[in-house]
Amino acid sequence: MPLRPAAPITPQALRRALSSYPTGIVLVTAVDDDGAPAGMLASSFTSVSLEPPLVSVSFARTSTTWPRLRQAPLLRISVLGAEHSALVSQLAGPSAQRFTGLECALRDDDASLLGSPVTLSVAPERVIEAGDHDIALMRVLAIDQDGDVDPLIFYARGLHHLAA
């Protein structure tokens, strides 16, 4: 069936269409000068380059957390594991309550998520303005990987686990 010219594409229509594409979910974190964690969930995470090692994450410009992360010299990107599904609603909630009670789930020194399949240490390289989002290019400095942990999958606006 050929594609036909469509009516103007609304944000809701694009979101609905893109929900057909499964992605992982990452928690992007930093620690401020007082040792307090800042962070937010993102599903728009991707590999950009192997040489040099670069990844990207897209952040809505309306985010109140993104400006705090943008100023950090070092960030952690933790891929959410299957056992993290119970944390998603809290981590997606208001920034003031995002990390309340989660001390046992976070590393003390960098606020990365314990039990993640992969955690990357990254340094911001460049920010590209793209519509209502900023695309942050980040250089990968270190990788902490646990091959025994399955990732959490975001698909059709829901959380899913990999099938065996």
C-alpha positions in Angstrom: 0.0 0.0 0.0 1.6 3.3 -1.1 2.0 6.1 1.4 -0.5 8.9 0.8 -0.2 12.5 1.7 -1.4 12.9 5.3 -3.1 15.6 7.2 -0.7 17.7 9.3 1.1 15.4 11.7 0.2 16.1 15.3 2.5 15.4 18.2 0.0 12.8 19.4 -0.1 11.1 16.0 3.7 10.9 15.8 3.9 9.6 19.4 1.3 6.9 18.6 3.2 5.9 15.4 6.6 5.8 17.1 5.2 3.7 20.0 5.3 0.8 17.5 9.1 0.9 17.7 10.5 -0.9 20.8 13.2 0.9 22.7 15.1 0.6 26.0 14.8 3.1 28.8 17.8 4.9 30.3 18.2 6.9 33.5 20.6 9.8 32.9 22.1 11.1 36.2 24.6 13.5 37.6 25.5 14.5 41.1 25.5 18.2 42.0 28.1 20.0 44.1 26.2 19.2 47.3 26.1 15.5 46.4 22.4 15.5 45.5 21.3 13.4 42.5 19.7 14.9 39.5 18.3 12.7 36.7 15.6 11.8 34.3 14.4 8.9 32.2 14.8 8.9 28.4 13.9 6.4 25.7 15.6 8.4 22.9 19.1 7.0 23.6 21.3 5.7 20.7 24.8 4.8 19.7 26.2 7.5 17.4 29.8 6.5 16.7 32.2 3.7 17.7 35.4 5.8 16.9 35.3 8.0 18.8 32.8 6.4 21.2 29.7 8.6 21.1 26.1 8.2 22.2 23.2 10.6 22.1 20.1 11.3 24.3 17.3 13.7 23.4 15.9 16.0 26.1 12.8 18.1 25.9 13.6 21.8 26.2 10.7 22.1 28.6 12.4 19.8 31.1 13.4 21.3 34.4 16.0 18.6 34.9 17.9 18.9 31.6 19.5 22.3 32.5 21.0 20.7 35.6 22.3 17.7 33.7 23.6 19.9 30.9 25.9 21.8 33.3 27.4 18.6 34.7 31.0 17.6 33.5 30.2 13.9 34.0 27.0 12.0 33.6 25.9 8.4 34.0 23.6 6.6 31.7 22.0 3.5 33.2 20.0 1.2 31.0 17.0 0.1 33.1 16.8 -3.7 33.7 13.7 -5.8 33.9 13.7 -5.6 37.7 13.5 -1.8 37.5 9.9 -1.7 36.2 8.6 -0.8 39.7 10.8 2.3 39.7 9.7 3.8 36.4 6.7 5.8 37.6 8.7 7.4 40.4 11.7 8.2 38.1 9.3 9.7 35.6 7.6 11.8 38.2 8.2 15.3 39.6 12.0 16.0 39.9 11.7 16.9 43.6 10.5 13.4 44.5 12.4 11.4 41.8 15.1 10.0 44.1 13.2 10.0 47.4 13.6 6.6 49.1 15.8 5.2 46.3 19.1 5.5 48.1 19.3 1.7 48.2 18.9 1.5 44.4 21.6 4.1 43.5 25.3 4.0 43.7 26.5 6.4 46.4 29.2 8.3 44.4 27.4 8.9 41.1 23.7 8.2 41.4 23.8 5.5 38.7 21.2 2.8 39.0 22.3 -0.5 40.7 21.4 -3.7 38.8 21.5 -2.1 35.3 22.5 -4.2 32.3 24.8 -1.4 31.3 25.9 1.9 32.9 28.0 4.3 30.8 30.1 7.2 32.2 29.9 10.0 29.7 31.1 13.5 29.2 29.0 16.0 27.2 30.5 16.8 23.8 27.9 18.9 22.0 24.3 19.9 22.1 22.3 20.2 18.9 18.9 22.0 18.8 16.3 20.0 17.1 12.7 21.2 17.2 11.4 21.1 20.7 14.3 19.0 21.9 18.0 19.2 22.4 20.1 16.3 21.2 23.1 15.8 23.5 26.1 14.1 22.0 28.2 12.5 24.7 31.6 10.8 24.7 31.7 7.4 26.4 34.5 7.3 29.0 33.8 4.0 30.8 31.4 1.0 30.5 30.1 -1.1 33.4 28.2 -4.1 31.9 26.3 -7.0 33.5 25.4 -9.5 30.8 23.2 -11.5 33.2 20.6 -8.7 33.5 17.9 -8.3 30.8 16.9 -4.7 29.8 13.4 -3.3 30.3 11.7 -2.6 27.0 9.3 0.3 26.3 6.8 -0.6 23.5 3.3 0.5 22.7 3.3 2.9 25.7 4.0 0.0 28.1 6.8 -1.8 29.8 7.8 -5.2 28.6 10.4 -7.9 29.3 12.4 -9.8 26.7 10.8 -13.1 25.8 12.9 -16.2 26.5 
